[in-house]
């Protein structure tokens, strides 16, 4: 399996063979589904809350007498069927977090990479190590690669280069991804996946089939 390779300026160099340890494992839709579902669940705060009858302020006095008014019996103006009353079976704070096994996470990452490769959406780029903050420089690289106007881009690099990370922050369609802390959503939901050479090696060591970590 091959992918286009670009220089650090974004110029096309040619094609390179993608390592079989990452790109010859097939696609598991089930693993991708489980990983995305778990990540979406873990992203939820779970702070939603409603008040039931006992928690709504007021309503301590009986609205009217039990008998003699001709109206239905009422015990509290904060009953659920009253406007401003409590909520029945409403949401309460809860923990939505979901555990995902390392094997399923690894399988999901490999499946997403293979899916992107099958669709020719993976591009390899030489390592970029800026020594100053410059959004314009990063944007021009993507422009030279001719992907700046083709939807969202996942930019997978190694480590946490603060100059590079902050230089990508103001590019709305670009998502910075640390190869050592891959989030499946970040590499799945994009039109193109740009992977630096060192990041490719990191992912091969961490997720590669038959590779030692």
Buried (B, 14 or more C-beta within 10 A) or exposed (E): BBBBBBBBEBEEEEEEEBBEBBBEBEBBEEBBEBBBEBBEBBEEEEEEEEBBBEEBEEBEEEBBEEEEEEEEEBEBBBBBEBEEBBBEEEEEEEEEEEEBEEEBBBBBBBBBBBBBBEEEBBBBBBEBEBEEBBBEBBBBBBEBBEBBEEEBBBBBBBEEBEBBBBBBEEBEBBBBBBBBEBBBBBBBEBBBBBBBBBBBBBBBBBBBBEEEE
